Amino acid sequence: MSVVKIMWKRERRKEERPGEIVKAAFEAFSERGFAATRLEDVAALAGVTKGTIYVYFETKEKLFEAMVRHYSSRMLADADAMLAAEQGSCRERLEAFLSFIYLRCARNRTGREIIRFIVTESKSFPRLVEDNYRDFIAPTMLLVGELLAAGVANGEFRKNVTRETAEIVLAPMVFLSILRLILDDGLKIDEDAYVAAHIDLALNGLLAPASR
């Protein structure tokens, strides 16, 4: 192998290493919680030394914050891209968006764990909670709010639907996420039926009479 290829592989490994550390941190924090997790635990999962972690993250707190921001921003980017690519009526786009959010937040381990981190570590990381609201929750609400406004404008949704309705539309997804976090496999519920019932109820509450 040429020297150039060797150097290229080394540089590529350096670029990939922060992401690998973040993934390992997610697994460690999910299993042990923030307080009980040591950087040695993260290093072992990532296949690096503890010193390597310090090259990219100054403290365990900085690593935890970077991990939460990484997964939250990725979910938002995927949601934004999905909604932008979705064609059809506002009703169809809202239905697709709700299905997507359920899949990525309530029915996906990564999404649920990010919610757990925000809830359980809020006192220790108040700034992180504020940033998560600003960078993930508020933009998600804005996406739904804009979709609702578009539906009102074209006559699909009732005229008295406001942007604030977005919180109500999304609330059942948060409720299911919390139930799953608390009860895990002990939650005896047909999630497919739950999601379908929520979407049906939301749409029937939003649609203008002529659109039903």
MODELLER restraints for C-alpha pairs under 7 A, 6 or more apart:
rsr = mdl.restraints
at = mdl.atoms
rsr.add(forms.Gaussian(group=physical.xy_distance, feature=features.Distance(at['CA:18:A'], at['CA:56:A']), mean=6.56, stdev=0.5))
rsr.add(forms.Gaussian(group=physical.xy_distance, feature=features.Distance(at['CA:20:A'], at['CA:46:A']), mean=6.04, stdev=0.5))
rsr.add(forms.Gaussian(group=physical.xy_distance, feature=features.Distance(at['CA:21:A'], at['CA:46:A']), mean=5.45, stdev=0.5))
rsr.add(forms.Gaussian(group=physical.xy_distance, feature=features.Distance(at['CA:22:A'], at['CA:67:A']), mean=5.35, stdev=0.5))
rsr.add(forms.Gaussian(group=physical.xy_distance, feature=features.Distance(at['CA:24:A'], at['CA:42:A']), mean=5.55, stdev=0.5))
rsr.add(forms.Gaussian(group=physical.xy_distance, feature=features.Distance(at['CA:24:A'], at['CA:45:A']), mean=5.43, stdev=0.5))
rsr.add(forms.Gaussian(group=physical.xy_distance, feature=features.Distance(at['CA:24:A'], at['CA:46:A']), mean=5.29, stdev=0.5))
rsr.add(forms.Gaussian(group=physical.xy_distance, feature=features.Distance(at['CA:25:A'], at['CA:42:A']), mean=5.31, stdev=0.5))
rsr.add(forms.Gaussian(group=physical.xy_distance, feature=features.Distance(at['CA:25:A'], at['CA:67:A']), mean=6.99, stdev=0.5))
rsr.add(forms.Gaussian(group=physical.xy_distance, feature=features.Distance(at['CA:26:A'], at['CA:67:A']), mean=6.60, stdev=0.5))
rsr.add(forms.Gaussian(group=physical.xy_distance, feature=features.Distance(at['CA:28:A'], at['CA:37:A']), mean=6.39, stdev=0.5))
rsr.add(forms.Gaussian(group=physical.xy_distance, feature=features.Distance(at['CA:28:A'], at['CA:41:A']), mean=6.67, stdev=0.5))
rsr.add(forms.Gaussian(group=physical.xy_distance, feature=features.Distance(at['CA:28:A'], at['CA:42:A']), mean=6.02, stdev=0.5))
rsr.add(forms.Gaussian(group=physical.xy_distance, feature=features.Distance(at['CA:29:A'], at['CA:37:A']), mean=6.09, stdev=0.5))
rsr.add(forms.Gaussian(group=physical.xy_distance, feature=features.Distance(at['CA:30:A'], at['CA:113:A']), mean=6.69, stdev=0.5))
rsr.add(forms.Gaussian(group=physical.xy_distance, feature=features.Distance(at['CA:39:A'], at['CA:50:A']), mean=6.25, stdev=0.5))
rsr.add(forms.Gaussian(group=physical.xy_distance, feature=features.Distance(at['CA:39:A'], at['CA:60:A']), mean=6.60, stdev=0.5))
rsr.add(forms.Gaussian(group=physical.xy_distance, feature=features.Distance(at['CA:40:A'], at['CA:50:A']), mean=5.70, stdev=0.5))
rsr.add(forms.Gaussian(group=physical.xy_distance, feature=features.Distance(at['CA:43:A'], at['CA:49:A']), mean=5.47, stdev=0.5))
rsr.add(forms.Gaussian(group=physical.xy_distance, feature=features.Distance(at['CA:43:A'], at['CA:50:A']), mean=5.40, stdev=0.5))
rsr.add(forms.Gaussian(group=physical.xy_distance, feature=features.Distance(at['CA:57:A'], at['CA:63:A']), mean=5.55, stdev=0.5))
rsr.add(forms.Gaussian(group=physical.xy_distance, feature=features.Distance(at['CA:65:A'], at['CA:128:A']), mean=6.61, stdev=0.5))
rsr.add(forms.Gaussian(group=physical.xy_distance, feature=features.Distance(at['CA:68:A'], at['CA:114:A']), mean=6.36, stdev=0.5))
rsr.add(forms.Gaussian(group=physical.xy_distance, feature=features.Distance(at['CA:72:A'], at['CA:136:A']), mean=6.24, stdev=0.5))
rsr.add(forms.Gaussian(group=physical.xy_distance, feature=features.Distance(at['CA:73:A'], at['CA:136:A']), mean=6.58, stdev=0.5))
rsr.add(forms.Gaussian(group=physical.xy_distance, feature=features.Distance(at['CA:76:A'], at['CA:136:A']), mean=6.17, stdev=0.5))
rsr.add(forms.Gaussian(group=physical.xy_distance, feature=features.Distance(at['CA:76:A'], at['CA:140:A']), mean=6.91, stdev=0.5))
rsr.add(forms.Gaussian(group=physical.xy_distance, feature=features.Distance(at['CA:83:A'], at['CA:93:A']), mean=6.82, stdev=0.5))
rsr.add(forms.Gaussian(group=physical.xy_distance, feature=features.Distance(at['CA:83:A'], at['CA:97:A']), mean=6.45, stdev=0.5))
rsr.add(forms.Gaussian(group=physical.xy_distance, feature=features.Distance(at['CA:86:A'], at['CA:93:A']), mean=6.19, stdev=0.5))
rsr.add(forms.Gaussian(group=physical.xy_distance, feature=features.Distance(at['CA:87:A'], at['CA:93:A']), mean=6.95, stdev=0.5))
rsr.add(forms.Gaussian(group=physical.xy_distance, feature=features.Distance(at['CA:90:A'], at['CA:147:A']), mean=6.48, stdev=0.5))
rsr.add(forms.Gaussian(group=physical.xy_distance, feature=features.Distance(at['CA:90:A'], at['CA:151:A']), mean=5.40, stdev=0.5))
rsr.add(forms.Gaussian(group=physical.xy_distance, feature=features.Distance(at['CA:95:A'], at['CA:199:A']), mean=6.50, stdev=0.5))
rsr.add(forms.Gaussian(group=physical.xy_distance, feature=features.Distance(at['CA:102:A'], at['CA:173:A']), mean=6.14, stdev=0.5))
rsr.add(forms.Gaussian(group=physical.xy_distance, feature=features.Distance(at['CA:104:A'], at['CA:111:A']), mean=5.79, stdev=0.5))
rsr.add(forms.Gaussian(group=physical.xy_distance, feature=features.Distance(at['CA:105:A'], at['CA:111:A']), mean=4.10, stdev=0.5))
rsr.add(forms.Gaussian(group=physical.xy_distance, feature=features.Distance(at['CA:105:A'], at['CA:112:A']), mean=5.63, stdev=0.5))
rsr.add(forms.Gaussian(group=physical.xy_distance, feature=features.Distance(at['CA:105:A'], at['CA:177:A']), mean=6.92, stdev=0.5))
rsr.add(forms.Gaussian(group=physical.xy_distance, feature=features.Distance(at['CA:106:A'], at['CA:112:A']), mean=5.88, stdev=0.5))
rsr.add(forms.Gaussian(group=physical.xy_distance, feature=features.Distance(at['CA:106:A'], at['CA:173:A']), mean=6.19, stdev=0.5))
rsr.add(forms.Gaussian(group=physical.xy_distance, feature=features.Distance(at['CA:106:A'], at['CA:174:A']), mean=6.95, stdev=0.5))
rsr.add(forms.Gaussian(group=physical.xy_distance, feature=features.Distance(at['CA:106:A'], at['CA:176:A']), mean=6.11, stdev=0.5))
rsr.add(forms.Gaussian(group=physical.xy_distance, feature=features.Distance(at['CA:106:A'], at['CA:177:A']), mean=4.28, stdev=0.5))
rsr.add(forms.Gaussian(group=physical.xy_distance, feature=features.Distance(at['CA:112:A'], at['CA:177:A']), mean=5.97, stdev=0.5))
rsr.add(forms.Gaussian(group=physical.xy_distance, feature=features.Distance(at['CA:112:A'], at['CA:181:A']), mean=6.70, stdev=0.5))
rsr.add(forms.Gaussian(group=physical.xy_distance, feature=features.Distance(at['CA:118:A'], at['CA:129:A']), mean=6.22, stdev=0.5))
rsr.add(forms.Gaussian(group=physical.xy_distance, feature=features.Distance(at['CA:122:A'], at['CA:129:A']), mean=6.09, stdev=0.5))
rsr.add(forms.Gaussian(group=physical.xy_distance, feature=features.Distance(at['CA:141:A'], at['CA:166:A']), mean=5.78, stdev=0.5))
rsr.add(forms.Gaussian(group=physical.xy_distance, feature=features.Distance(at['CA:141:A'], at['CA:167:A']), mean=6.70, stdev=0.5))
rsr.add(forms.Gaussian(group=physical.xy_distance, feature=features.Distance(at['CA:144:A'], at['CA:166:A']), mean=5.68, stdev=0.5))
rsr.add(forms.Gaussian(group=physical.xy_distance, feature=features.Distance(at['CA:145:A'], at['CA:163:A']), mean=4.40, stdev=0.5))
rsr.add(forms.Gaussian(group=physical.xy_distance, feature=features.Distance(at['CA:145:A'], at['CA:166:A']), mean=5.47, stdev=0.5))
rsr.add(forms.Gaussian(group=physical.xy_distance, feature=features.Distance(at['CA:148:A'], at['CA:163:A']), mean=6.70, stdev=0.5))
rsr.add(forms.Gaussian(group=physical.xy_distance, feature=features.Distance(at['CA:149:A'], at['CA:163:A']), mean=6.74, stdev=0.5))
rsr.add(forms.Gaussian(group=physical.xy_distance, feature=features.Distance(at['CA:151:A'], at['CA:157:A']), mean=5.03, stdev=0.5))
rsr.add(forms.Gaussian(group=physical.xy_distance, feature=features.Distance(at['CA:152:A'], at['CA:158:A']), mean=5.98, stdev=0.5))
rsr.add(forms.Gaussian(group=physical.xy_distance, feature=features.Distance(at['CA:152:A'], at['CA:159:A']), mean=5.59, stdev=0.5))
rsr.add(forms.Gaussian(group=physical.xy_distance, feature=features.Distance(at['CA:155:A'], at['CA:208:A']), mean=6.85, stdev=0.5))
rsr.add(forms.Gaussian(group=physical.xy_distance, feature=features.Distance(at['CA:156:A'], at['CA:207:A']), mean=5.77, stdev=0.5))
rsr.add(forms.Gaussian(group=physical.xy_distance, feature=features.Distance(at['CA:156:A'], at['CA:208:A']), mean=5.60, stdev=0.5))
rsr.add(forms.Gaussian(group=physical.xy_distance, feature=features.Distance(at['CA:156:A'], at['CA:211:A']), mean=5.58, stdev=0.5))
rsr.add(forms.Gaussian(group=physical.xy_distance, feature=features.Distance(at['CA:157:A'], at['CA:206:A']), mean=5.23, stdev=0.5))
rsr.add(forms.Gaussian(group=physical.xy_distance, feature=features.Distance(at['CA:157:A'], at['CA:207:A']), mean=4.25, stdev=0.5))
rsr.add(forms.Gaussian(group=physical.xy_distance, feature=features.Distance(at['CA:157:A'], at['CA:208:A']), mean=4.69, stdev=0.5))
rsr.add(forms.Gaussian(group=physical.xy_distance, feature=features.Distance(at['CA:158:A'], at['CA:206:A']), mean=5.87, stdev=0.5))
rsr.add(forms.Gaussian(group=physical.xy_distance, feature=features.Distance(at['CA:158:A'], at['CA:207:A']), mean=5.69, stdev=0.5))
rsr.add(forms.Gaussian(group=physical.xy_distance, feature=features.Distance(at['CA:158:A'], at['CA:208:A']), mean=4.42, stdev=0.5))
rsr.add(forms.Gaussian(group=physical.xy_distance, feature=features.Distance(at['CA:161:A'], at['CA:206:A']), mean=6.94, stdev=0.5))
rsr.add(forms.Gaussian(group=physical.xy_distance, feature=features.Distance(at['CA:169:A'], at['CA:202:A']), mean=6.34, stdev=0.5))
rsr.add(forms.Gaussian(group=physical.xy_distance, feature=features.Distance(at['CA:180:A'], at['CA:187:A']), mean=6.37, stdev=0.5))
